[in-house]
C-alpha cells in the first residue's frame, strides 16, 4: 500500500483547486463514493432491477396505495407501544 504523505494530501488539494466550477460536484460525488463502506458501494453500483412486476404484484401495490390513501399510517411509537416499549428503550444499532 502506498504511503500517504502530507505532500500527497496537499497535491490532492491543489488539484481540487484547479478544477472548474462545473467539475467540483463530480469530484465531490467521486470522493464520497470512494469513502463508502464496501456494502454501500456495492449497493450504489448495483444495476437497476429491470424485472417486470406480475399482475398480482401490480394489484398488491395498487391495493396498498389505496389503503394508505384511505387510512392513517401507524407511527413507530405506536408500534413500540403495542409491545410495551418506548423509543428510548431501544437498543443501539
C-alpha positions as CSV (number, residue, x, y, z in Angstrom):
1,X,0.0,0.0,0.0
2,X,1.4,3.4,-0.9
3,X,2.5,5.7,1.9
4,X,0.2,8.7,2.3
5,X,2.2,11.9,3.0
6,X,1.3,15.5,3.7
7,X,2.6,16.2,0.2
8,X,0.1,13.7,-1.3
9,X,-2.8,15.4,0.5
10,X,-1.5,18.9,-0.4
11,X,-1.3,17.8,-4.1
12,X,-4.9,16.5,-3.9
13,X,-6.0,19.9,-2.5
14,X,-4.1,21.7,-5.3
15,X,-5.8,19.5,-7.9
16,X,-9.2,20.3,-6.5
17,X,-8.4,24.0,-6.5
18,X,-7.6,23.7,-10.3
19,X,-11.0,22.2,-11.2
20,X,-13.5,24.3,-13.0
21,X,-16.7,25.1,-11.1
22,X,-18.7,22.6,-13.2
23,X,-16.3,19.8,-12.3
24,X,-16.5,20.3,-8.5
25,X,-19.8,18.5,-8.0
26,X,-18.5,15.5,-9.9
27,X,-15.3,15.4,-7.9
28,X,-17.2,15.6,-4.6
29,X,-19.5,12.8,-5.6
30,X,-16.5,10.6,-6.6
31,X,-14.7,11.3,-3.3
32,X,-17.9,10.5,-1.4
33,X,-18.2,7.2,-3.4
34,X,-14.6,6.4,-2.6
35,X,-15.2,6.6,1.2
36,X,-18.3,4.4,1.2
37,X,-18.1,1.1,3.0
38,X,-18.0,-2.0,0.7
39,X,-21.6,-2.8,1.1
40,X,-22.8,0.7,0.4
41,X,-20.5,0.9,-2.6
42,X,-22.0,-2.4,-3.9
43,X,-25.5,-1.1,-3.5
44,X,-24.6,2.2,-5.2
45,X,-23.2,0.4,-8.2
46,X,-25.8,-2.4,-8.4
47,X,-27.7,-2.5,-11.7
48,X,-31.3,-1.3,-11.5
49,X,-33.8,-4.2,-11.2
50,X,-35.4,-4.4,-14.7
51,X,-37.7,-7.3,-13.8
52,X,-41.3,-6.5,-14.7
53,X,-44.0,-6.8,-12.0
54,X,-46.6,-9.5,-12.3
55,X,-50.3,-8.7,-12.4
56,X,-50.6,-9.9,-8.8
57,X,-47.8,-7.6,-7.7
58,X,-49.2,-4.7,-9.6
59,X,-52.6,-5.3,-7.9
60,X,-51.0,-5.6,-4.5
61,X,-49.2,-2.3,-5.0
62,X,-52.4,-0.6,-6.1
63,X,-54.2,-2.0,-3.1
64,X,-51.5,-0.8,-0.7
65,X,-51.5,2.7,-2.2
66,X,-55.3,2.8,-1.9
67,X,-55.2,1.6,1.7
68,X,-52.7,4.4,2.6
69,X,-54.8,6.9,0.8
70,X,-57.8,6.0,2.9
71,X,-56.1,5.2,6.2
72,X,-53.7,6.9,8.6
73,X,-50.4,5.3,8.8
74,X,-49.0,3.8,12.0
75,X,-46.2,5.6,13.7
76,X,-43.0,4.0,15.0
77,X,-44.1,5.0,18.5
78,X,-47.4,3.2,18.1
79,X,-45.8,0.0,17.1
80,X,-43.4,0.1,20.0
81,X,-46.3,0.9,22.4
82,X,-48.0,-2.3,21.3
83,X,-45.1,-4.2,22.8
84,X,-44.8,-2.0,25.9
85,X,-41.7,-0.2,24.6
86,X,-40.7,3.4,24.1
87,X,-38.2,4.9,21.7
88,X,-35.6,5.5,24.4
89,X,-35.8,1.8,25.4
90,X,-34.5,0.7,22.0
91,X,-31.1,-1.0,21.9
92,X,-28.5,1.0,19.9
93,X,-27.7,-0.5,16.4
